[in-house]
Amino acid sequence: MDIQKYQKRALEIREKYGLLEIKQNGKEWSVKELAKGFLRDVNELINLIENSGDRVVIAHEISDCLWSILVLAHKLNIDLEASFMDNMDKLSERIDKQLEADKD
């Protein structure tokens, strides 16, 4: 997965949404509004998983969530790829320690 390729595409769509928001509301969404939109997408995903077996609809909602994450990372100037890898390393170490402790 080429995260930069996906983020570039996400930002192209975000730019179009920005133009639409300006046309409809006179201003683009703030980072806070984008985060609230992400929260709505996550809630919708949870509802779909709990109540629907429709993989196409669930896949769509997961894609919406990914889009939001890519846009938010850019808006907040976060190197998502580096942050993700660092976090995965830390999680792996924590899990390894717990697994080792469980052996005793």
Beta strands, then each sheet from edge to edge (+ up, - down):
end
